[in-house]
Amino acid sequence: MGADSTNQKTIKSTQLTFSIIEALQEMERARFSEIAERVDTPSSTVAHHLTTLRRMGYVVKAGNEYQLGMKFLNVSESIKQSKEWYSMVGSKIDELAEKTGERVQFVVEEHGELIYVYDSRGDQAIEVGPSRGESVPMHATSIGKAILASLPPERTSELINNATFEQFTSNTICTEEELLEELEIVRERGYAFNTEEYFTGIKSVGVSITKPRGETIGALSVSGPTQRMQGERYEKKLPELLLGASNEIEVNISYS
């Protein structure tokens, strides 16, 4: 057997391991047969991967069901500690959620995806939408458009070229031309809107956060039901609040 064949098998094996982990994350807990069915892989193969994950402490078995182990918390904490901005962003997002009463989130762009890394909810916050660790489309969210508008042109073009432009509502931007026009507006005013483009009945405002040399760290947004996201509050007060928070975070990062 050649080296190329061996490498290909190794890659597929790694992919299956992470498919099992992601399946357990989505299902929270599941029986062996349910996992095998979810990842569409023979039971004997899944059994080897689950045994390895259990021995390493990343999966635990309770009765007849498997679930992710607490060891993943160590991985999560290690990632947080490696990001000098995490605590600064987190405290400011909590403050914004309390001040607005809405849901405030922070995302980063990684490998062409927007990943939610922090989520805080005020006393009137909506429950609809992605949670921490989940990804969202760039073209249909204020937070995604804010990031696209702040990235270097070549990176923005690369991400747009790979976008599927899936339509989620009747307001979703579905063409590259429309998105590019929208991004020009976002760059000029400094913030982005999502007018029921991802979920019907939900609007949001998003702004990017950058380092002193212009490197984009991520973006934060405030989202809420359409009836509360109207008029001056939506068009002026929330954008000003977010821009102020973004500026404060950027200043703190520059002196950290």
Secondary structure, 3 states (H helix, E strand, C coil): CCHHHHHHHHHHHHHHHHHHHHHHHHHCCEEHHHHHHHHCCCHHHHHHHHHHHHHHCCEEEECCEEEECCHHHHHHHHHHHHCCCHHHHHHHHHHHHHHHCCEEEEEEEECCEEEEEEEEECCCCCCCCCCCCCEECCCCCHHHHHHHHHCCHHHHHHHHHCCCCCCCCCCCCCCHHHHHHHHHHHHHHCCEEEECCCCCCEEEEEEEEECCCCCEEEEEEEEEECCCCCHHHHHHHHHHHHHHHHHHHHHHHHCC
